[in-house]
Amino acid sequence: MIDMLKKDFLTLIRDRTELLILLFMPILLITILGFALKGVMEGDVAQFEIKAAIVQHDQTEYGIERFHTMLDERDFPENVASAWKELAAEVSPYQLLMELFDDHLSGAVELVAMEANEAESALAEGEIAAVLTIPENFTFDSLQKMLLNEGDGSQLEITVNEYGSLYVSIFSDIIDRFVNHLNFETALAFAVGERTDFSAEVLDPGGIETVTEREPVTSFQYYTIGMAVMFVLYVGSTLSSKAFVEKRQHALNRILLSGISIYKYLAGKFISAVVLSYIQTAILFGFSALAFGGYQHTAEFWLGLGLIAFIVSICIGAIAVLLTTIAIRFESDTISHIFAGGMVSLFAFVGGSFVPAAVLPEFVTAIGSWTPNGAALTAYLQWMQGFAMNELFVPLSRIAGLALLLLIASAMIYPRRSMSS
């Protein structure tokens, strides 16, 4: 087995292209993505400078006065009507919205008042990211719904030009969170019969909250994990491609004629993939720790990372065996190229290597959690966030289970006769 490992190791070292892909490319991507998305990953909303327009068709003071007039015209007890009048001035939705942008998002979002035509032109020319339109009777309809549970309420309108823009997504999320908070507090108020907190203070998006005692994961740590679990997949396809070359050049026949059984040959590929993928992971984490820091410096922390990396490496070994078996069985390395050229990128996308899984659609996240890299990324992140090792059972069991299934699949398609020909 040592000889097989040495052979694969020396073959890989001589191939500079493969070394570039397996080591230098992930290091480059970690550096670029870590710096480029540092503000996003670390919750620094001030890194964004979003400019949006607000088109006001409503008259806030008139809406409040109209609500007061409606209360006076109906047979409400005087103390109740007075309380609602006082509350109406405090929870006017437009005023709460302005408080959110002026007090809590002033360094990140610039909201400029414009007329409808002016805003439309600015949006078309790319001067602003979005247009927020306040419809007529917004204040009155909202207060009527919020305080009396009457009418259909009102709604805010967001107009955007580029739906894929990051700034557009952030701005839309801010408005959605504002509206959802008001709706939730309104429903809660009617459910419990008590006044609730409509204050924009709870909407402040600044900072990060964590349920563990450790610092939140930084952009460099996240993309170290993301690139590690992505590029480790290339080890399997690389070794299977080398096995096909050995088959085509009759090196495999010479290995078998030397007395080494095909089982030992495949076991050698498995061990080589495990060792090489583990070394690759160690190099990437070591580079990130030395270059960017931020990791725990306890033996327990690094032993936990090492255990996760070992389980992931076993899965990579199973992938290498399966791809090797298929390549030799069908005498073609097409499957290795397909895996390296398309499947790895697909796994990386759904598994969260490029963007956090939380921002992906739910069905994509569900699929990604069953991929080896997606489950590995989850395990790494949970360990770095302070979870106990027994709490990582689900993602680690998925990785180990997948490895077992791949080895069983390799045994089922093993070409017993043609392998020795």
N, C-alpha and C positions, 0 to 999 in steps of 0.2 A: 504493500500500500504506500509505503514511503517513496518507493521508486516512481509510482504512478503520480503521486502528488508532486514530486520533484520535476517530472516530465512536463506536467501541465503548467507548473509554475514557471519553468524556464521558457516554455513555448509562449506563454502570455507575456513575459518580460520582453521577448524579442519583437513582439508586435506593438509598435509604438502607437498605432491608431487605437487599438483596444485600450491601452493604458491611458490614452488621452480621454477616451469616453468614460472609463471606469473611475478615474481619479481626478484629472484636471478639470474636466467639464463640470462635475458637481461642485467642486470648490469654486469655480468661476461663478456658477449660478447662485450659490449660497451668498457670495459676496455681493453680487449685483442685486438680487432680490432682497437681501437683508437691508442694504442701504436704501433701496428704492421704496420699500414699504415699511420702513422703520416706524414712521408716525402712525400708520394704520394699525399695525400689530400691537403697538404699545399704548394705544388709546389716546394719542395726543391729537385732539380734534383741531387744535390751533394750527396744525400743519396744513389744513385745508383753507382755502380762501374761495368760498363759493359765493358767487354773485347771482342774485335772483331778483325778480321784479314782483311787486305786489300791486294788484289792480283792485282798488276799493270801490265797489258799487254800493256799499252799505253805509248808512249813517248811524254810527254807534250810539251817540247821545240821543238821537231821535228814537232809536229802537228801545233804549232803556225807558225813555219817557212814555213811549207807546205801551210798554209793558206795565208801567205804573198806572197809566190811564185805564188799562184793562182791569187791573186789580180793583181800582176805585169803582168801576162800573159793575162789579160783581159783588155778591153778598158774602164776602169773606170777613171774618172777625177782624177788628181793627189791628189787634196785636199780631195776627198772622200776616195780614197784608203788609204791615210795617216791617216785619222780619223779612218777608220776600223782597220788598223794595230795597232793603239794605243789602241783602244777599245778591240781588241782581247787579248792583254796582260793583260788587267784589268779584263776581264770577263771570262777568261779561267775556265771552269766548275770544272776541277780538283783542281785548285788553290783555288777556292771559297769553295769547299768541305773541303779542308785541313784547310782553315781559320776557317770554322765553327767548326771543331773538336778541333783545336789547341787553338783558342781564346775564344770560347764560351762554349765548352763542355769538356774542359781539365780535370775538376774535376769529371766528370761523366762517360766519355767514353774513354777507352784506345784503340787506333787504332794501331795495330801492323802490319808492313809490313812483308809479308811472301810470299814464293813461293807457287804455287798451291798445290803441293803434301804435303808440310808442313802444310798448312792451312787445308787441308782435314783431315789429321791425328789429328790435334789439335781439330777440330770440332768433330770428332768421339769420341775422348777421353774426351770431355766436358771441355777442357781448355779454349775455347772461345765460345761466344754465337752465332756468325754468321760470315760469310765470305762475304766481299764486293769485287766484282770483277770488275775491270775497263777494258773493252774490248779494243782490238786493234783499233786504229784510233778514239778513243773516243773524243779526243780534236779537231781534224780536223773536224769530222762529226758534232760535237756539235756546233762549231763555224760557220760552213757553214749554219747550220739550224737556229741558233740564230741570226746571223747578216745579212745573205743574203736570208733566207727562202728558201734554196735549199737543196735537198737531203732528206733523211729520218731521219736524226739525229742519235742519239745513245741512248743506255740505260745502266743503271747500273744493275748488277745482285747480288742478295742477296741469299746466301745459308744458311739454318738453319737446325738444327737437331731436335729441339723440337718446334713444331709450337705453343704449348700452353704456352711456357715460357713467363713470364712477361718481362724479359729483351729483348727477341727476338721481342716482340711487340713494345717495346719502341724504339729499334734500327731501326726497319722497319719504324715506324712512323717518325723518324727523317729523314731518307732517302727520304721517300715519300714527306715530307714537303719541303725538299730541291729541289727535282725534280719539284714538283708542283709550287714552287715559281719561278723557272727559266722558266718553261713553261708559267706561267701567265705573267711574265714580258716580255717575248719574244713576246707573242701575243699582249700585250698592246703596245709594241714598234711599231709593224707593223700597229696596228690599228690607233694610233695617230700620227705616223711618227716622234716620238721624242725618244731620248735616255731615258731609265728608269733605276731604281736603281737595279742592280743585286747583290748588296752587301750582304754578309752573315750577316751583322749587324742586318737586319730585321728578320733573322732566329733564333736569340738568344731565346732559350726556357726558360731561367731563369726568375723567378719571376712570379707574378700574376697580371693580369689587371682586374679591376672590374668597373662596370658602376654605382655603388652606393657609398655612402660615408661610408658605414660600412665595417668592416674587412671581408675578405672572410671566409666562413664556415670552421671550423677546422675539423679534423678527428673525434674528440670526439663529436662535435656537430652533425656531419653528422650521425654517427652511433648511437647516442642517438635517433635521429629521426627515423633512419632505424629500430632499434630494437623496438622502441615504437610503430610504425605503424604495425610492424609484430606481436609482442606478444600480442597486444591488440585484435587481431583476436581470440586468444585462449580463451578470456573471453566468447565469444559467444558459442564456442563448449563446454566449461566447464559447463556453466549453462544449456545447453541442455542435457548434460549427467546426471547432477544432477536431471533434470526434469524426465528423463527416469527412474532413480532409484526411484524417488517418485511415479511414475506410477506403477512400478513393485512391490513396497512394499506397495501399496494401500494407500500411504500417500496422493496422489492426490484425491482419492475418499473421504477421510476424510475431505480434504480441501473443496471440493465441497459440501459435506453434511453439512458443518458448515455454509452454506449460501453464500459463496464466489463464484461468477459465474466464468465460464471458461474465460470470457473476462477479469475479474479482475486478474485472475491467470496469463494469458499471458501478461497483462499490467504490472503485478508485475515483470515478467521476463524481460520485456523491460526496466523498470526503474532500476532494479538491474544491468543489463548489462551496462546501461548508467552510473550509479554511479560508479560501480566497474572499468570500463574501464577508466573513468575520473580520479579516484584516482590512478590507475596504471600509467597512463601517467604523472600525477603530481609528483608521486614518482620518476619516471625515470628522468624527467627533473630536479627535485630538486636535486637528487643525482649528476647528471652531472654538474649542476651549482656549487654545493658545492665542488665537488671533482676535477673538471677540469677547471671551470671558463670559461671566454670568452663570456658570454652572456651580452646582454644589461640590464641595471639596471633601466629602465624606466617603469612606470606603463603602458604606452601605449603598450610597447613591450610585457609584460607579459599578458596583457588583450587580445592582438591579439592572442598569443599562446593559451590562455584559450578558446577563441572563436573557433579556429580551432579544438582544442581537444574536445570541446562540440559537434560540428557537426560530427566529427569522431565517438564520443561515441554514438550518435543517430544511426549512421549506424551500429555500433556493436550491439546495442539493437535490430535493425531490423534483423540482422543475428541471434541473439539468439532466437528471436521469430520464425523465419522460421525453424531453426534447431530443436527447441522444438516441433513445430507443426508436423514436419515430423517424429520425434522420437516417438511421441505419436500416430500419425495417423497410422504408420506402425508397432508400438510396437517393435521398434528396435532402438538402438543408433548407428547403423553402419554408418549412414551418419555423425554423430558427429565425429566418429573416422577417417573416410575418410577425413573430412574437416581438423581436427587437424593434422592428420598424413601425408597428401600429399598436399592438396590444399593450406594450409598456406605457406608451403615451396615454392610451385610453385608461389604463389602470391608474396612472398618475393623476389624471383629471378627476375621475370619480372618487379616488382615494384621498384627495385633498392635498396633494404635493405642491400644487401651484397656488391654490387659494384655499383658505380654511373651509372645511366641509360645512360649517354653519351657514355660509352664504350661498351654498348650492341648494337646488330644489331637494325636497325631502326624499323623493324616490331615488335621486342620484346618490344622496348620502347613504341610503339604505343599501344600495348596490355596492357602493364603495367600502362599506364596513365588512363585506364578505371577501374582498380582494386581499391578497397577502400584504400588500403595501398599505392598504387602508386600515386593516386591523393592526398592523405593526405601528403605524403612525398614532393610532388611538392609544395603544399600550405605552408607547414612549411618552406621549403628552401626559397621560394620567400619572405615570411614574414621576415625571418632572414636576407635576403639580401637587405631589405629596400623597397620592393614593398608596394604600398598602398593596403589597404584591398579590395578596389573595383577592383583591378587588379587580385585578387585571385578568382574572380567570377567563372571562368571556372572549376578549380579543385574542389572548394567547391560545386558548383552546381552538379557536377558529383557524389560527395559523397551523397548529399542530395537526388538526383534523384534515386540513387541506393537504398537508404534506403526506399524510397517510393515504389519502385518496389518490394522490398523484403517483405514489409508489405502487399502489394496487393497479392503477391504470397502466403503468409501465410493465408490470408483470403480465397483464392480460394481452398486451400487444407485442410482447417479446418474441422476436423471430427465431425460434429455437433451431430451425434447420439452416436457414439462410445466413445466420450469423457467422457460421464457421466456414462458409464457402468462399 
